[in-house]
Amino acid sequence: EKIIDILESLESEKKYADVFERPITEEFAEGYFTKVKMPMDFLTIRKRLIRFNDYYKRPEKFASDIKLICD
């Protein structure tokens, strides 16, 4: 529940949501995948929460995915 609250808070921030709402594509950012080896976005995190109840059983796993977005 806390993870969902944090995710929704980040998603509500316009400066983050515009870029990280969905997976980045090469059409949007040419050369992105040569620079970013482990892409992450809010939709991917949300899908993991829905599909796998215990995917973020450890908060460090969630923090790691958020860090990927920030990096």
C-alpha positions as CSV (number, residue, x, y, z in Angstrom):
1,E,0.0,0.0,0.0
2,K,2.8,2.4,0.8
3,I,4.6,1.6,-2.4
4,I,1.4,2.4,-4.4
5,D,1.2,5.8,-2.5
6,I,4.8,6.6,-3.4
7,L,4.2,5.6,-7.0
8,E,1.1,7.7,-7.3
9,S,2.8,10.6,-5.8
10,L,5.6,10.4,-8.4
11,E,3.1,9.9,-11.2
12,S,1.3,13.0,-10.2
13,E,4.4,15.2,-10.6
14,K,4.1,16.6,-14.1
15,K,7.9,16.9,-14.6
16,Y,8.3,13.1,-14.0
17,A,5.1,11.8,-15.5
18,D,5.7,13.4,-18.9
19,V,8.9,11.5,-19.5
20,F,8.6,8.4,-17.3
21,E,4.9,7.5,-17.5
22,R,5.5,4.8,-20.2
23,P,8.5,3.0,-21.6
24,I,10.7,5.2,-23.7
25,T,10.9,4.3,-27.4
26,E,13.7,4.9,-29.9
27,E,11.2,7.1,-31.9
28,F,10.9,9.4,-28.8
29,A,14.6,9.4,-27.9
30,E,16.9,8.2,-30.6
31,G,19.9,6.4,-29.1
32,Y,18.3,6.0,-25.7
33,F,19.0,2.3,-25.4
34,T,22.7,2.7,-26.2
35,K,23.0,5.1,-23.3
36,V,20.5,3.5,-20.9
37,K,21.1,-0.1,-20.3
38,M,18.4,-0.8,-17.8
39,P,15.4,1.5,-18.6
40,M,12.5,1.8,-16.2
41,D,9.2,3.7,-16.1
42,F,6.1,4.1,-13.9
43,L,3.9,1.8,-16.1
44,T,6.4,-1.1,-15.8
45,I,6.4,-0.7,-12.0
46,R,2.6,-0.6,-11.9
47,K,2.3,-3.7,-14.0
48,R,4.7,-5.5,-11.7
49,L,2.5,-4.5,-8.7
50,I,-0.6,-5.8,-10.5
51,R,0.8,-9.1,-11.9
52,F,3.0,-10.1,-9.0
53,N,1.7,-9.4,-5.5
54,D,5.1,-10.0,-3.9
55,Y,7.3,-8.5,-6.6
56,Y,8.2,-5.6,-4.3
57,K,8.1,-7.6,-1.1
58,R,11.3,-5.9,-0.1
59,P,11.3,-2.1,-0.3
60,E,14.8,-2.2,-1.6
61,K,13.6,-3.7,-4.8
62,F,11.1,-0.9,-5.3
63,A,13.8,1.7,-4.4
64,S,16.1,0.1,-7.0
65,D,13.6,0.5,-9.8
66,I,12.9,4.1,-8.8
67,K,16.6,4.7,-8.8
68,L,16.8,3.4,-12.3
69,I,14.3,6.1,-13.4
70,C,16.3,8.8,-11.6
71,D,19.6,7.6,-13.0
